[in-house]
Amino acid sequence: MAALNLKLVFGLAVLCMLVVDPMATAVLTCDDVTSQLFPCLTYLTLRGKNVPPPPQGCCNGVRRLNQQAQRKADRQKACNCIKGLAGTYTGLNLDLVEGLPRRCNVNIPYKISPSTDCKKVN
C-alpha cells in the first residue's frame, strides 16, 4: 500500500512539473511574429479617414499569433518583436498598428504601442 501511495505522489509531482513551469521560456520567435503579421504591412501604412478594414490574411495572422502566444513568456516575446518590427519599418501608421487587434476582432491583454513595457505584459 505504501509503495502505491509513493508512486501516486511521485506521479502527481511529475504531472505538476509538466503543467506548471514557472520559469517557462518563450517558444514563440520573432520570425513567427513577422511571418504572421507580414500580410498586414501594406494595410498598416495606409493614411486617411476612410481606411478600409484589414485584409482577411492579415486578420488570420493576428488570430494565429494570438493563439500561439498563450503563455506569459510568449506574449512578452510577441510584444517585444512587434515593437522591434515597428521600429524597423518606416511609414507605419501607429494608430492602425495599435487598433489592429480590435479591427480584427481579437482581444489581446496589452496595448500595442512604442511605449508599452513588454516586461509588464501578463
Buried (B, 14 or more C-beta within 10 A) or exposed (E): EEEEEEEEEEEEEEEEEEEEEEEEEBEBBBEBBBEBBEBBBEBBBBEEEEBEEBBEEBBBBBBBBBEBBEBBBBBBBBBBBBBEBBEEEEEBBEEBBBBBBEBBEBEBEBEBBEEBEBEEBE
